[in-house]
């Protein structure tokens, strides 16, 4: 009877060992699968981060180029306006001198 109990216990222990082995194998598989998923997520996250940084750099460059272009256009317009003002001043100075030199205007005579 003791041999039957020992034999029954051995069977239970063998079944428990088999179940434990199966559980360990299943856990290893699940942990490996989770690890693979984490690695894939990390890889996608890094790729998305790189893409985002590249998009930001491109946007910053476009903004800098737009600012530089706008600044150049304003500088060109200001230079043109300055030239027009100088030309107008020269023209007005000539007219004033012509009017002052005109003997019929009587502006050159002092009392």
PyMOL CGO cylinders between C-alpha atoms (Angstrom):
from pymol import cmd
from pymol.cgo import CYLINDER

trace = [
    CYLINDER, 0.00, 0.00, 0.00, 2.87, 2.30, 0.78, 0.3, 1, 1, 1, 1, 1, 1,
    CYLINDER, 2.87, 2.30, 0.78, 4.34, 1.45, -2.60, 0.3, 1, 1, 1, 1, 1, 1,
    CYLINDER, 4.34, 1.45, -2.60, 1.05, 2.44, -4.27, 0.3, 1, 1, 1, 1, 1, 1,
    CYLINDER, 1.05, 2.44, -4.27, 1.06, 5.76, -2.44, 0.3, 1, 1, 1, 1, 1, 1,
    CYLINDER, 1.06, 5.76, -2.44, 4.71, 6.38, -3.33, 0.3, 1, 1, 1, 1, 1, 1,
    CYLINDER, 4.71, 6.38, -3.33, 3.97, 5.38, -6.92, 0.3, 1, 1, 1, 1, 1, 1,
    CYLINDER, 3.97, 5.38, -6.92, 0.93, 7.71, -6.96, 0.3, 1, 1, 1, 1, 1, 1,
    CYLINDER, 0.93, 7.71, -6.96, 3.05, 10.50, -5.49, 0.3, 1, 1, 1, 1, 1, 1,
    CYLINDER, 3.05, 10.50, -5.49, 5.72, 9.94, -8.13, 0.3, 1, 1, 1, 1, 1, 1,
    CYLINDER, 5.72, 9.94, -8.13, 3.06, 10.22, -10.83, 0.3, 1, 1, 1, 1, 1, 1,
    CYLINDER, 3.06, 10.22, -10.83, 1.75, 13.44, -9.27, 0.3, 1, 1, 1, 1, 1, 1,
    CYLINDER, 1.75, 13.44, -9.27, 5.28, 14.84, -9.03, 0.3, 1, 1, 1, 1, 1, 1,
    CYLINDER, 5.28, 14.84, -9.03, 5.99, 13.82, -12.63, 0.3, 1, 1, 1, 1, 1, 1,
    CYLINDER, 5.99, 13.82, -12.63, 2.74, 15.46, -13.78, 0.3, 1, 1, 1, 1, 1, 1,
    CYLINDER, 2.74, 15.46, -13.78, 3.58, 18.59, -11.74, 0.3, 1, 1, 1, 1, 1, 1,
    CYLINDER, 3.58, 18.59, -11.74, 7.07, 18.67, -13.25, 0.3, 1, 1, 1, 1, 1, 1,
    CYLINDER, 7.07, 18.67, -13.25, 5.59, 18.33, -16.75, 0.3, 1, 1, 1, 1, 1, 1,
    CYLINDER, 5.59, 18.33, -16.75, 3.06, 21.07, -16.03, 0.3, 1, 1, 1, 1, 1, 1,
    CYLINDER, 3.06, 21.07, -16.03, 5.80, 23.31, -14.62, 0.3, 1, 1, 1, 1, 1, 1,
    CYLINDER, 5.80, 23.31, -14.62, 7.96, 22.65, -17.68, 0.3, 1, 1, 1, 1, 1, 1,
    CYLINDER, 7.96, 22.65, -17.68, 5.06, 23.50, -19.98, 0.3, 1, 1, 1, 1, 1, 1,
    CYLINDER, 5.06, 23.50, -19.98, 4.30, 26.68, -18.02, 0.3, 1, 1, 1, 1, 1, 1,
    CYLINDER, 4.30, 26.68, -18.02, 7.97, 27.72, -18.13, 0.3, 1, 1, 1, 1, 1, 1,
    CYLINDER, 7.97, 27.72, -18.13, 8.07, 27.12, -21.89, 0.3, 1, 1, 1, 1, 1, 1,
    CYLINDER, 8.07, 27.12, -21.89, 4.83, 29.08, -22.38, 0.3, 1, 1, 1, 1, 1, 1,
    CYLINDER, 4.83, 29.08, -22.38, 6.11, 31.94, -20.20, 0.3, 1, 1, 1, 1, 1, 1,
    CYLINDER, 6.11, 31.94, -20.20, 9.38, 32.08, -22.12, 0.3, 1, 1, 1, 1, 1, 1,
    CYLINDER, 9.38, 32.08, -22.12, 7.42, 32.25, -25.36, 0.3, 1, 1, 1, 1, 1, 1,
    CYLINDER, 7.42, 32.25, -25.36, 5.13, 35.00, -24.06, 0.3, 1, 1, 1, 1, 1, 1,
    CYLINDER, 5.13, 35.00, -24.06, 8.05, 36.98, -22.63, 0.3, 1, 1, 1, 1, 1, 1,
    CYLINDER, 8.05, 36.98, -22.63, 9.89, 36.62, -25.95, 0.3, 1, 1, 1, 1, 1, 1,
    CYLINDER, 9.89, 36.62, -25.95, 6.78, 37.79, -27.83, 0.3, 1, 1, 1, 1, 1, 1,
    CYLINDER, 6.78, 37.79, -27.83, 6.36, 40.77, -25.51, 0.3, 1, 1, 1, 1, 1, 1,
    CYLINDER, 6.36, 40.77, -25.51, 10.03, 41.62, -25.90, 0.3, 1, 1, 1, 1, 1, 1,
    CYLINDER, 10.03, 41.62, -25.90, 9.68, 41.49, -29.70, 0.3, 1, 1, 1, 1, 1, 1,
    CYLINDER, 9.68, 41.49, -29.70, 6.64, 43.78, -29.53, 0.3, 1, 1, 1, 1, 1, 1,
    CYLINDER, 6.64, 43.78, -29.53, 8.50, 46.23, -27.29, 0.3, 1, 1, 1, 1, 1, 1,
    CYLINDER, 8.50, 46.23, -27.29, 11.44, 46.22, -29.70, 0.3, 1, 1, 1, 1, 1, 1,
    CYLINDER, 11.44, 46.22, -29.70, 9.11, 46.87, -32.64, 0.3, 1, 1, 1, 1, 1, 1,
    CYLINDER, 9.11, 46.87, -32.64, 7.40, 49.73, -30.80, 0.3, 1, 1, 1, 1, 1, 1,
    CYLINDER, 7.40, 49.73, -30.80, 10.78, 51.19, -29.85, 0.3, 1, 1, 1, 1, 1, 1,
    CYLINDER, 10.78, 51.19, -29.85, 11.95, 50.98, -33.46, 0.3, 1, 1, 1, 1, 1, 1,
    CYLINDER, 11.95, 50.98, -33.46, 8.79, 52.71, -34.74, 0.3, 1, 1, 1, 1, 1, 1,
    CYLINDER, 8.79, 52.71, -34.74, 9.08, 55.34, -32.02, 0.3, 1, 1, 1, 1, 1, 1,
    CYLINDER, 9.08, 55.34, -32.02, 12.68, 56.10, -32.98, 0.3, 1, 1, 1, 1, 1, 1,
    CYLINDER, 12.68, 56.10, -32.98, 11.74, 56.28, -36.67, 0.3, 1, 1, 1, 1, 1, 1,
    CYLINDER, 11.74, 56.28, -36.67, 8.83, 58.61, -35.87, 0.3, 1, 1, 1, 1, 1, 1,
    CYLINDER, 8.83, 58.61, -35.87, 11.09, 60.76, -33.70, 0.3, 1, 1, 1, 1, 1, 1,
    CYLINDER, 11.09, 60.76, -33.70, 13.65, 61.00, -36.51, 0.3, 1, 1, 1, 1, 1, 1,
    CYLINDER, 13.65, 61.00, -36.51, 10.95, 61.88, -39.03, 0.3, 1, 1, 1, 1, 1, 1,
    CYLINDER, 10.95, 61.88, -39.03, 9.56, 64.54, -36.68, 0.3, 1, 1, 1, 1, 1, 1,
    CYLINDER, 9.56, 64.54, -36.68, 12.99, 66.08, -36.14, 0.3, 1, 1, 1, 1, 1, 1,
    CYLINDER, 12.99, 66.08, -36.14, 13.62, 66.15, -39.90, 0.3, 1, 1, 1, 1, 1, 1,
    CYLINDER, 13.62, 66.15, -39.90, 10.23, 67.79, -40.51, 0.3, 1, 1, 1, 1, 1, 1,
    CYLINDER, 10.23, 67.79, -40.51, 10.97, 70.38, -37.83, 0.3, 1, 1, 1, 1, 1, 1,
    CYLINDER, 10.97, 70.38, -37.83, 14.39, 71.14, -39.33, 0.3, 1, 1, 1, 1, 1, 1,
    CYLINDER, 14.39, 71.14, -39.33, 12.84, 71.53, -42.77, 0.3, 1, 1, 1, 1, 1, 1,
    CYLINDER, 12.84, 71.53, -42.77, 10.11, 73.83, -41.41, 0.3, 1, 1, 1, 1, 1, 1,
    CYLINDER, 10.11, 73.83, -41.41, 12.71, 75.91, -39.54, 0.3, 1, 1, 1, 1, 1, 1,
    CYLINDER, 12.71, 75.91, -39.54, 14.80, 76.22, -42.72, 0.3, 1, 1, 1, 1, 1, 1,
    CYLINDER, 14.80, 76.22, -42.72, 11.75, 77.27, -44.72, 0.3, 1, 1, 1, 1, 1, 1,
    CYLINDER, 11.75, 77.27, -44.72, 10.88, 79.90, -42.11, 0.3, 1, 1, 1, 1, 1, 1,
    CYLINDER, 10.88, 79.90, -42.11, 14.47, 81.21, -42.07, 0.3, 1, 1, 1, 1, 1, 1,
    CYLINDER, 14.47, 81.21, -42.07, 14.49, 81.33, -45.88, 0.3, 1, 1, 1, 1, 1, 1,
    CYLINDER, 14.49, 81.33, -45.88, 11.13, 83.14, -45.90, 0.3, 1, 1, 1, 1, 1, 1,
    CYLINDER, 11.13, 83.14, -45.90, 12.38, 85.68, -43.36, 0.3, 1, 1, 1, 1, 1, 1,
    CYLINDER, 12.38, 85.68, -43.36, 15.60, 86.24, -45.32, 0.3, 1, 1, 1, 1, 1, 1,
    CYLINDER, 15.60, 86.24, -45.32, 13.66, 86.63, -48.57, 0.3, 1, 1, 1, 1, 1, 1,
    CYLINDER, 13.66, 86.63, -48.57, 11.21, 89.06, -46.98, 0.3, 1, 1, 1, 1, 1, 1,
    CYLINDER, 11.21, 89.06, -46.98, 14.07, 91.02, -45.43, 0.3, 1, 1, 1, 1, 1, 1,
    CYLINDER, 14.07, 91.02, -45.43, 15.84, 91.23, -48.80, 0.3, 1, 1, 1, 1, 1, 1,
    CYLINDER, 15.84, 91.23, -48.80, 12.65, 92.41, -50.52, 0.3, 1, 1, 1, 1, 1, 1,
    CYLINDER, 12.65, 92.41, -50.52, 12.14, 95.09, -47.87, 0.3, 1, 1, 1, 1, 1, 1,
    CYLINDER, 12.14, 95.09, -47.87, 15.77, 96.19, -48.18, 0.3, 1, 1, 1, 1, 1, 1,
    CYLINDER, 15.77, 96.19, -48.18, 15.38, 96.41, -51.96, 0.3, 1, 1, 1, 1, 1, 1,
    CYLINDER, 15.38, 96.41, -51.96, 12.19, 98.44, -51.61, 0.3, 1, 1, 1, 1, 1, 1,
    CYLINDER, 12.19, 98.44, -51.61, 13.79, 100.78, -49.06, 0.3, 1, 1, 1, 1, 1, 1,
    CYLINDER, 13.79, 100.78, -49.06, 16.80, 101.27, -51.35, 0.3, 1, 1, 1, 1, 1, 1,
    CYLINDER, 16.80, 101.27, -51.35, 14.45, 102.08, -54.22, 0.3, 1, 1, 1, 1, 1, 1,
    CYLINDER, 14.45, 102.08, -54.22, 12.47, 104.55, -52.09, 0.3, 1, 1, 1, 1, 1, 1,
    CYLINDER, 12.47, 104.55, -52.09, 15.69, 106.17, -50.88, 0.3, 1, 1, 1, 1, 1, 1,
    CYLINDER, 15.69, 106.17, -50.88, 16.83, 106.55, -54.50, 0.3, 1, 1, 1, 1, 1, 1,
    CYLINDER, 16.83, 106.55, -54.50, 13.50, 108.08, -55.47, 0.3, 1, 1, 1, 1, 1, 1,
    CYLINDER, 13.50, 108.08, -55.47, 13.68, 110.52, -52.53, 0.3, 1, 1, 1, 1, 1, 1,
    CYLINDER, 13.68, 110.52, -52.53, 17.22, 111.54, -53.49, 0.3, 1, 1, 1, 1, 1, 1,
    CYLINDER, 17.22, 111.54, -53.49, 16.16, 112.05, -57.13, 0.3, 1, 1, 1, 1, 1, 1,
    CYLINDER, 16.16, 112.05, -57.13, 13.17, 114.12, -56.00, 0.3, 1, 1, 1, 1, 1, 1,
    CYLINDER, 13.17, 114.12, -56.00, 15.38, 116.22, -53.69, 0.3, 1, 1, 1, 1, 1, 1,
    CYLINDER, 15.38, 116.22, -53.69, 17.80, 116.85, -56.57, 0.3, 1, 1, 1, 1, 1, 1,
    CYLINDER, 17.80, 116.85, -56.57, 14.94, 117.81, -58.87, 0.3, 1, 1, 1, 1, 1, 1,
    CYLINDER, 14.94, 117.81, -58.87, 13.43, 120.16, -56.28, 0.3, 1, 1, 1, 1, 1, 1,
    CYLINDER, 13.43, 120.16, -56.28, 16.85, 121.71, -55.54, 0.3, 1, 1, 1, 1, 1, 1,
    CYLINDER, 16.85, 121.71, -55.54, 17.32, 122.40, -59.28, 0.3, 1, 1, 1, 1, 1, 1,
    CYLINDER, 17.32, 122.40, -59.28, 13.90, 124.03, -59.52, 0.3, 1, 1, 1, 1, 1, 1,
    CYLINDER, 13.90, 124.03, -59.52, 14.59, 126.17, -56.46, 0.3, 1, 1, 1, 1, 1, 1,
    CYLINDER, 14.59, 126.17, -56.46, 17.98, 127.25, -57.83, 0.3, 1, 1, 1, 1, 1, 1,
    CYLINDER, 17.98, 127.25, -57.83, 16.41, 128.01, -61.21, 0.3, 1, 1, 1, 1, 1, 1,
    CYLINDER, 16.41, 128.01, -61.21, 13.70, 130.08, -59.52, 0.3, 1, 1, 1, 1, 1, 1,
    CYLINDER, 13.70, 130.08, -59.52, 16.26, 131.95, -57.39, 0.3, 1, 1, 1, 1, 1, 1,
    CYLINDER, 16.26, 131.95, -57.39, 18.46, 132.67, -60.41, 0.3, 1, 1, 1, 1, 1, 1,
    CYLINDER, 18.46, 132.67, -60.41, 15.56, 134.00, -62.47, 0.3, 1, 1, 1, 1, 1, 1,
    CYLINDER, 15.56, 134.00, -62.47, 15.94, 137.81, -62.64, 0.3, 1, 1, 1, 1, 1, 1,
    CYLINDER, 15.94, 137.81, -62.64, 12.23, 138.23, -63.27, 0.3, 1, 1, 1, 1, 1, 1,
    CYLINDER, 12.23, 138.23, -63.27, 11.39, 136.57, -59.95, 0.3, 1, 1, 1, 1, 1, 1,
    CYLINDER, 11.39, 136.57, -59.95, 13.16, 139.34, -58.04, 0.3, 1, 1, 1, 1, 1, 1,
    CYLINDER, 13.16, 139.34, -58.04, 14.01, 136.92, -55.32, 0.3, 1, 1, 1, 1, 1, 1,
    CYLINDER, 14.01, 136.92, -55.32, 17.74, 137.41, -55.63, 0.3, 1, 1, 1, 1, 1, 1,
    CYLINDER, 17.74, 137.41, -55.63, 17.56, 141.12, -54.80, 0.3, 1, 1, 1, 1, 1, 1,
    CYLINDER, 17.56, 141.12, -54.80, 17.99, 142.05, -51.23, 0.3, 1, 1, 1, 1, 1, 1,
    CYLINDER, 17.99, 142.05, -51.23, 16.79, 145.33, -49.77, 0.3, 1, 1, 1, 1, 1, 1,
]
cmd.load_cgo(trace, "trace")
